[in-house]
């Protein structure tokens, strides 16, 4: 088992799920980790854990989203864990920085804000399902994002005015992240 695998077990064991649906996912993720020593890597098919990061502005009125190149939907930043990632939060922060072009992102709190299990189309290759662990972060004031090769666009949106073609679960994620930031 890797240190990242151990971190995922620690994080999910200690996380207080906000509702019964999230609790079911938390338990399913822990079961998956228990059954698959390679659960953190894309080689674990068809399902593996991923880490993502929803980025808010400092006053939590805007959210930064990417128009995903393969999926053609607006979504938070995230993806596969890499061998250099020591923690899920670190993986999410790395993905957020890589995909947004922003430096100075700050993860809000030590815990994830949401879990989302989603099936993927054949456009995503051998990945059949992602067990996503989602964190919240704040961008520095005046942050100017850059489009990465994984996106067709990156843009700020009002938290109550998300774009058409937003991926399932993003609205819930934004509201949970905003609640954590404003608490």
BATI-703225 format. One record per residue: residue number from 1; residue in one letter; x, y, z of N, C-alpha, C in turn. Coordinates in Angstrom, 3 decimals. Example, Ala and Ser with C-alpha at 12.3 -4.5 7.8 and 13.67 -1.06 7.14 Angstrom:
1; A; 13.190; -5.690; 7.800; 12.300; -4.500; 7.800; 13.200; -3.300; 7.800
2; S; 12.850; -2.250; 7.080; 13.670; -1.060; 7.140; 12.900; 0.030; 7.870
END
This chain:
1; X; 0.839; -1.185; 0.000; 0.000; 0.000; 0.000; 0.880; 1.244; 0.000
2; X; 0.379; 2.278; -0.604; 1.144; 3.512; -0.681; 0.746; 4.459; 0.444
3; X; 1.566; 5.474; 0.672; 1.228; 6.513; 1.628; -0.049; 7.236; 1.225
4; X; -0.260; 7.373; -0.079; -1.480; 8.027; -0.565; -2.707; 7.164; -0.253
5; X; -2.572; 5.865; -0.418; -3.656; 4.931; -0.080; -3.986; 5.063; 1.412
6; X; -2.955; 5.088; 2.241; -3.158; 5.244; 3.688; -3.816; 6.579; 4.011
7; X; -3.401; 7.643; 3.323; -4.016; 8.956; 3.546; -5.495; 8.923; 3.176
8; X; -5.821; 8.297; 2.053; -7.221; 8.215; 1.634; -8.055; 7.477; 2.687
9; X; -7.535; 6.394; 3.208; -8.257; 5.660; 4.263; -8.433; 6.530; 5.507
10; X; -7.382; 7.248; 5.892; -7.446; 8.123; 7.063; -8.470; 9.239; 6.852
11; X; -8.398; 9.894; 5.704; -9.309; 11.004; 5.402; -10.755; 10.527; 5.405
12; X; -11.022; 9.446; 4.710; -12.406; 8.971; 4.591; -12.924; 8.355; 5.883
13; X; -12.053; 7.766; 6.669; -12.475; 7.230; 7.971; -12.871; 8.354; 8.904
14; X; -12.138; 9.467; 8.886; -12.387; 10.568; 9.796; -13.392; 11.592; 9.313
15; X; -13.794; 11.514; 8.049; -14.686; 12.523; 7.473; -16.120; 12.326; 7.935
16; X; -16.735; 13.396; 8.415; -18.147; 13.362; 8.810; -18.992; 13.729; 7.603
17; X; -19.593; 12.738; 6.983; -20.416; 12.967; 5.794; -21.614; 13.852; 6.150
18; X; -21.959; 14.807; 5.271; -23.039; 15.738; 5.577; -24.454; 15.177; 5.436
19; X; -24.595; 14.014; 4.787; -25.936; 13.431; 4.632; -25.797; 11.926; 4.366
20; X; -26.926; 11.242; 4.299; -26.898; 9.784; 4.152; -26.336; 9.335; 2.803
21; X; -26.567; 10.085; 1.750; -26.016; 9.734; 0.445; -24.496; 9.814; 0.444
22; X; -23.962; 10.867; 1.056; -22.520; 11.012; 1.159; -21.932; 9.945; 2.079
23; X; -22.668; 9.566; 3.106; -22.203; 8.497; 4.005; -22.120; 7.168; 3.254
24; X; -23.097; 6.877; 2.396; -23.040; 5.646; 1.593; -21.806; 5.653; 0.686
25; X; -21.530; 6.809; 0.077; -20.343; 6.903; -0.773; -19.065; 6.746; 0.049
26; X; -19.012; 7.378; 1.202; -17.832; 7.276; 2.069; -17.532; 5.806; 2.375
27; X; -18.566; 5.075; 2.746; -18.384; 3.653; 3.064; -17.978; 2.849; 1.832
28; X; -18.577; 3.153; 0.684; -18.230; 2.451; -0.554; -16.771; 2.724; -0.943
29; X; -16.322; 3.967; -0.770; -14.925; 4.300; -1.072; -13.991; 3.518; -0.147
30; X; -14.338; 3.461; 1.142; -13.505; 2.711; 2.089; -13.479; 1.228; 1.739
31; X; -14.615; 0.681; 1.334; -14.656; -0.717; 0.892; -13.749; -0.921; -0.319
32; X; -13.818; 0.007; -1.264; -12.987; -0.086; -2.470; -11.502; -0.045; -2.096
33; X; -11.145; 0.841; -1.193; -9.755; 0.918; -0.724; -9.328; -0.382; -0.057
34; X; -10.240; -0.986; 0.717; -9.933; -2.235; 1.389; -9.755; -3.407; 0.431
35; X; -10.448; -3.364; -0.687; -10.402; -4.453; -1.659; -9.310; -4.298; -2.711
36; X; -8.815; -3.067; -2.891; -7.884; -2.805; -3.993; -6.649; -2.046; -3.503
37; X; -5.527; -2.716; -3.355; -4.303; -2.019; -2.955; -3.901; -0.924; -3.949
38; X; -4.350; -1.050; -5.214; -4.028; -0.060; -6.248; -5.172; 0.925; -6.491
39; X; -6.076; 1.075; -5.532; -7.278; 1.900; -5.696; -6.999; 3.364; -6.015
40; X; -5.791; 3.829; -5.742; -5.452; 5.236; -5.973; -4.951; 5.499; -7.394
41; X; -4.754; 4.468; -8.170; -4.110; 4.641; -9.471; -5.044; 4.307; -10.614
42; X; -4.840; 4.960; -11.737; -5.692; 4.728; -12.910; -5.593; 3.303; -13.416
43; X; -4.559; 2.567; -13.009; -4.433; 1.158; -13.399; -5.478; 0.279; -12.711
44; X; -6.127; 0.787; -11.684; -7.189; 0.042; -11.002; -8.474; 0.249; -11.810
45; X; -8.768; -0.733; -12.643; -9.937; -0.613; -13.509; -11.003; -1.607; -13.093
46; X; -12.230; -1.236; -13.262; -12.680; -0.041; -13.966; -12.803; 1.208; -13.083
47; X; -12.638; 1.068; -11.759; -12.864; 2.216; -10.864; -11.634; 2.508; -10.014
48; X; -11.394; 3.793; -9.746; -10.302; 4.215; -8.868; -10.629; 5.588; -8.291
49; X; -9.932; 5.916; -7.204; -10.132; 7.210; -6.579; -9.434; 8.303; -7.379
50; X; -10.048; 9.472; -7.396; -9.481; 10.669; -7.996; -9.640; 11.798; -6.989
51; X; -8.973; 12.919; -7.267; -9.058; 14.078; -6.378; -9.370; 15.313; -7.205
52; X; -10.253; 16.161; -6.678; -10.576; 17.377; -7.405; -10.694; 18.564; -6.462
53; X; -10.753; 19.744; -7.081; -10.706; 20.996; -6.346; -11.646; 21.997; -6.999
54; X; -12.599; 22.483; -6.226; -13.449; 23.570; -6.711; -12.844; 24.862; -6.176
55; X; -12.643; 25.832; -7.052; -11.956; 27.069; -6.716; -12.960; 28.221; -6.640
56; X; -12.961; 28.889; -5.486; -13.826; 30.053; -5.274; -12.976; 31.303; -5.155
57; X; -13.601; 32.452; -5.414; -12.892; 33.712; -5.171; -12.885; 33.977; -3.662
58; X; -12.112; 34.958; -3.190; -11.967; 35.162; -1.738; -13.258; 35.465; -0.973
59; X; -14.288; 35.970; -1.653; -15.552; 36.275; -0.961; -16.652; 35.265; -1.278
60; X; -16.289; 34.197; -1.969; -17.188; 33.078; -2.269; -18.416; 33.488; -3.074
61; X; -18.242; 34.437; -3.987; -19.350; 34.820; -4.861; -19.153; 34.295; -6.284
62; X; -17.919; 33.869; -6.603; -17.632; 33.342; -7.934; -16.890; 32.012; -7.820
63; X; -17.106; 31.178; -8.823; -16.440; 29.882; -8.902; -15.736; 29.790; -10.247
64; X; -14.541; 29.209; -10.237; -13.762; 29.015; -11.449; -13.986; 27.589; -11.947
65; X; -14.451; 27.467; -13.190; -14.719; 26.155; -13.774; -13.990; 26.010; -15.101
66; X; -13.792; 24.765; -15.501; -13.148; 24.450; -16.777; -14.149; 23.759; -17.692
67; X; -14.118; 24.099; -18.968; -14.901; 23.391; -19.974; -14.052; 22.201; -20.413
68; X; -14.392; 21.038; -19.890; -13.589; 19.827; -20.074; -13.498; 19.453; -21.549
69; X; -12.293; 19.212; -22.014; -12.044; 18.919; -23.429; -12.721; 17.622; -23.883
70; X; -12.601; 16.559; -23.101; -13.180; 15.268; -23.510; -14.682; 15.213; -23.271
71; X; -15.133; 15.768; -22.142; -16.538; 15.655; -21.785; -17.432; 16.764; -22.313
72; X; -16.831; 17.899; -22.710; -17.559; 19.069; -23.188; -18.609; 19.537; -22.179
73; X; -18.222; 19.539; -20.885; -19.076; 20.075; -19.830; -18.212; 20.909; -18.891
74; X; -18.858; 21.818; -18.158; -18.168; 22.662; -17.188; -18.023; 21.889; -15.890
75; X; -16.841; 21.926; -15.311; -16.550; 21.101; -14.148; -15.420; 21.727; -13.330
76; X; -15.287; 21.290; -12.085; -14.158; 21.705; -11.245; -12.885; 21.061; -11.777
77; X; -11.747; 21.440; -11.237; -10.457; 20.912; -11.665; -10.172; 19.611; -10.909
78; X; -9.604; 18.641; -11.605; -9.277; 17.412; -10.905; -8.853; 16.314; -11.837
79; X; -8.492; 15.192; -11.221; -8.086; 14.056; -12.027; -7.370; 12.995; -11.232
80; X; -6.546; 12.254; -11.945; -5.868; 11.095; -11.370; -4.766; 11.495; -10.401
81; X; -4.602; 10.658; -9.419; -3.498; 10.822; -8.476; -2.207; 10.395; -9.169
82; X; -1.100; 10.979; -8.722; 0.208; 10.675; -9.295; 1.143; 10.198; -8.185
83; X; 2.179; 9.443; -8.531; 3.084; 8.887; -7.518; 3.682; 9.928; -6.568
84; X; 3.879; 11.148; -6.996; 4.448; 12.174; -6.129; 3.473; 12.787; -5.143
85; X; 2.179; 12.489; -5.297; 1.172; 13.027; -4.380; 1.252; 12.300; -3.044
86; X; 1.400; 13.047; -1.958; 1.472; 12.434; -0.630; 0.102; 12.324; 0.017
87; X; -0.810; 13.238; -0.349; -2.156; 13.245; 0.241; -3.185; 13.519; -0.847
88; X; -4.436; 13.184; -0.556; -5.521; 13.506; -1.483; -5.639; 15.013; -1.671
89; X; -5.526; 15.772; -0.584; -5.623; 17.232; -0.674; -4.503; 17.781; -1.549
90; X; -3.310; 17.225; -1.427; -2.180; 17.652; -2.254; -2.438; 17.325; -3.726
91; X; -3.010; 16.165; -3.999; -3.342; 15.794; -5.378; -4.370; 16.762; -5.955
92; X; -5.384; 17.092; -5.172; -6.411; 18.032; -5.627; -5.808; 19.409; -5.892
93; X; -4.948; 19.861; -5.007; -4.307; 21.166; -5.174; -3.402; 21.176; -6.415
94; X; -2.657; 20.105; -6.632; -1.815; 20.003; -7.827; -2.664; 20.084; -9.084
95; X; -3.745; 19.310; -9.121; -4.643; 19.328; -10.282; -5.213; 20.731; -10.504
96; X; -5.643; 21.377; -9.424; -6.201; 22.719; -9.543; -5.207; 23.708; -10.118
97; X; -3.981; 23.658; -9.649; -2.941; 24.568; -10.149; -2.592; 24.262; -11.608
98; X; -2.436; 22.969; -11.937; -2.094; 22.594; -13.307; -3.173; 23.008; -14.301
99; X; -4.423; 22.773; -13.936; -5.515; 22.971; -14.884; -6.034; 24.404; -14.936
100; X; -5.766; 25.191; -13.904; -6.232; 26.588; -13.894; -5.120; 27.571; -14.220
101; X; -3.870; 27.133; -14.069; -2.743; 28.031; -14.258; -2.537; 28.990; -13.098
102; X; -3.279; 28.800; -12.015; -3.193; 29.711; -10.875; -2.164; 29.243; -9.859
103; X; -1.422; 30.179; -9.319; -0.551; 29.912; -8.188; -1.184; 30.555; -6.973
104; X; -0.832; 30.078; -5.811; -1.357; 30.661; -4.583; -2.730; 30.172; -4.180
105; X; -3.192; 29.053; -4.757; -4.465; 28.468; -4.312; -4.295; 27.957; -2.885
106; X; -5.331; 28.124; -2.072; -5.296; 27.678; -0.680; -6.464; 26.731; -0.427
107; X; -6.167; 25.505; -0.034; -7.228; 24.545; 0.296; -7.920; 25.014; 1.572
108; X; -9.258; 24.946; 1.563; -10.059; 25.365; 2.706; -10.284; 24.160; 3.616
109; X; -9.746; 24.208; 4.815; -9.911; 23.113; 5.764; -9.083; 21.900; 5.370
110; X; -9.126; 20.898; 6.223; -8.346; 19.682; 5.994; -9.171; 18.571; 5.361
111; X; -10.475; 18.736; 5.345; -11.361; 17.667; 4.897; -11.954; 17.948; 3.520
112; X; -12.345; 16.882; 2.820; -13.086; 17.093; 1.579; -14.440; 17.735; 1.893
113; X; -15.059; 18.311; 0.876; -16.394; 18.885; 1.055; -17.464; 18.033; 0.393
114; X; -17.045; 17.063; -0.434; -18.033; 16.302; -1.193; -17.362; 15.062; -1.782
115; X; -18.157; 14.037; -2.010; -17.731; 12.846; -2.741; -18.663; 12.690; -3.929
116; X; -18.131; 12.205; -5.043; -18.974; 11.986; -6.210; -18.446; 10.788; -6.986
117; X; -19.320; 9.811; -7.177; -18.983; 8.611; -7.938; -19.665; 8.734; -9.285
118; X; -18.886; 8.728; -10.361; -19.491; 8.920; -11.674; -18.866; 8.007; -12.726
119; X; -19.748; 7.479; -13.565; -19.324; 6.648; -14.692; -18.805; 7.551; -15.797
120; X; -17.892; 7.005; -16.596; -17.275; 7.766; -17.673; -17.571; 7.129; -19.025
121; X; -17.636; 7.979; -20.049; -17.854; 7.480; -21.400; -16.559; 6.869; -21.944
122; X; -16.657; 6.238; -23.087; -15.487; 5.621; -23.715; -14.434; 6.651; -24.124
123; X; -14.808; 7.938; -24.172; -13.840; 8.996; -24.487; -12.728; 9.065; -23.436
124; X; -12.992; 8.475; -22.258; -12.028; 8.527; -21.161; -11.147; 7.281; -21.100
125; X; -11.139; 6.490; -22.152; -10.257; 5.327; -22.225; -10.678; 4.213; -21.291
126; X; -9.714; 3.615; -20.585; -9.993; 2.459; -19.731; -10.669; 2.847; -18.419
127; X; -10.710; 4.132; -18.117; -11.383; 4.578; -16.890; -12.887; 4.387; -17.051
128; X; -13.454; 3.527; -16.243; -14.889; 3.299; -16.306; -15.651; 4.121; -15.284
129; X; -14.991; 4.381; -14.141; -15.681; 5.081; -13.065; -14.658; 5.765; -12.163
130; X; -14.970; 7.005; -11.800; -14.138; 7.745; -10.848; -14.843; 7.848; -9.512
131; X; -14.105; 7.592; -8.459; -14.566; 7.777; -7.091; -13.880; 9.052; -6.619
132; X; -14.524; 10.185; -6.891; -13.882; 11.488; -6.723; -14.020; 12.002; -5.298
133; X; -12.901; 12.464; -4.746; -12.848; 13.104; -3.433; -12.607; 14.581; -3.714
134; X; -13.568; 15.431; -3.302; -13.591; 16.827; -3.730; -13.292; 17.791; -2.592
135; X; -12.327; 18.663; -2.852; -11.907; 19.679; -1.895; -12.317; 21.061; -2.386
136; X; -12.262; 22.038; -1.485; -12.529; 23.442; -1.820; -11.241; 24.233; -1.654
137; X; -11.087; 25.250; -2.493; -9.925; 26.132; -2.401; -10.341; 27.558; -2.708
138; X; -9.509; 28.482; -2.246; -9.706; 29.902; -2.522; -8.552; 30.366; -3.404
139; X; -8.895; 31.140; -4.435; -7.892; 31.746; -5.308; -7.523; 33.111; -4.751
140; X; -6.314; 33.548; -4.992; -5.950; 34.897; -4.573; -6.805; 35.933; -5.317
141; X; -7.048; 37.074; -4.702; -7.806; 38.133; -5.350; -7.169; 38.525; -6.674
142; X; -7.992; 38.738; -7.686; -7.507; 39.147; -8.995; -6.848; 38.050; -9.801
143; X; -7.004; 36.803; -9.376; -6.363; 35.675; -10.075; -6.862; 35.585; -11.511
144; X; -5.921; 35.419; -12.430; -6.225; 35.350; -13.856; -5.891; 33.949; -14.372
145; X; -6.903; 33.105; -14.598; -6.638; 31.717; -14.995; -6.111; 31.604; -16.422
146; X; -5.530; 30.428; -16.686; -4.989; 30.093; -17.998; -5.580; 28.740; -18.401
147; X; -5.945; 28.607; -19.663; -6.507; 27.354; -20.165; -5.387; 26.328; -20.329
148; X; -5.607; 25.124; -19.795; -4.632; 24.045; -19.954; -5.016; 23.191; -21.156
149; X; -4.184; 22.200; -21.477; -4.489; 21.318; -22.607; -5.634; 20.350; -22.298
150; X; -6.108; 20.322; -21.062; -7.219; 19.446; -20.702; -8.575; 20.127; -20.850
151; X; -8.561; 21.428; -21.161; -9.798; 22.198; -21.217; -9.897; 22.993; -22.506
152; X; -11.126; 23.306; -22.865; -11.372; 24.207; -23.990; -11.510; 25.644; -23.518
153; X; -11.815; 25.837; -22.241; -11.967; 27.169; -21.670; -11.898; 27.063; -20.157
154; X; -11.560; 28.163; -19.512; -11.600; 28.293; -18.058; -12.224; 29.659; -17.790
155; X; -13.229; 29.706; -16.909; -13.910; 30.980; -16.689; -14.515; 31.052; -15.293
156; X; -14.659; 32.287; -14.820; -15.332; 32.566; -13.555; -16.829; 32.691; -13.797
157; X; -17.627; 32.145; -12.862; -19.088; 32.241; -12.914; -19.597; 32.607; -11.537
158; X; -20.726; 33.315; -11.480; -21.382; 33.549; -10.209; -21.803; 32.226; -9.613
159; X; -21.694; 32.074; -8.293; -22.045; 30.790; -7.670; -23.520; 30.445; -7.858
160; X; -24.341; 31.453; -8.131; -25.770; 31.222; -8.382; -26.108; 31.337; -9.862
161; X; -25.112; 31.372; -10.719; -25.330; 31.517; -12.162; -24.375; 30.604; -12.928
162; X; -24.436; 29.320; -12.624; -23.559; 28.354; -13.280; -23.964; 28.207; -14.749
163; X; -23.016; 27.874; -15.609; -23.300; 27.791; -17.046; -24.116; 26.561; -17.414
164; X; -24.720; 26.620; -18.604; -25.341; 25.430; -19.172; -24.255; 24.382; -19.357
165; X; -24.626; 23.125; -19.402; -23.700; 22.003; -19.567; -22.760; 21.845; -18.377
166; X; -23.222; 22.226; -17.205; -22.426; 21.966; -16.001; -22.563; 20.489; -15.651
167; X; -21.467; 19.851; -15.313; -21.474; 18.425; -14.976; -22.362; 18.164; -13.761
168; X; -22.934; 16.968; -13.708; -23.753; 16.568; -12.561; -22.953; 16.703; -11.279
169; X; -23.591; 17.218; -10.240; -22.967; 17.315; -8.933; -22.169; 18.579; -8.698
170; X; -21.902; 19.375; -9.733; -21.090; 20.578; -9.559; -21.835; 21.630; -8.739
171; X; -23.116; 21.791; -8.981; -23.881; 22.783; -8.207; -23.850; 22.438; -6.715
172; X; -24.054; 21.171; -6.380; -23.984; 20.722; -4.984; -22.595; 20.987; -4.412
173; X; -21.567; 20.672; -5.188; -20.192; 20.887; -4.760; -19.929; 22.364; -4.480
174; X; -20.350; 23.236; -5.368; -20.134; 24.678; -5.195; -20.820; 25.165; -3.925
175; X; -22.044; 24.742; -3.695; -22.767; 25.188; -2.509; -22.125; 24.662; -1.226
176; X; -21.653; 23.434; -1.244; -20.970; 22.879; -0.050; -19.645; 23.586; 0.195
177; X; -18.907; 23.861; -0.854; -17.626; 24.568; -0.718; -17.871; 25.980; -0.190
178; X; -18.868; 26.619; -0.715; -19.187; 27.984; -0.269; -19.570; 27.988; 1.208
179; X; -20.359; 27.031; 1.633; -20.751; 26.947; 3.047; -19.536; 26.766; 3.946
180; X; -18.576; 25.929; 3.521; -17.366; 25.711; 4.314; -16.541; 26.994; 4.385
181; X; -16.396; 27.661; 3.264; -15.606; 28.887; 3.218; -16.223; 29.995; 4.072
182; X; -17.539; 30.082; 4.064; -18.207; 31.158; 4.794; -18.452; 30.839; 6.266
183; X; -18.147; 29.601; 6.688; -18.405; 29.233; 8.088; -17.321; 29.728; 9.011
END
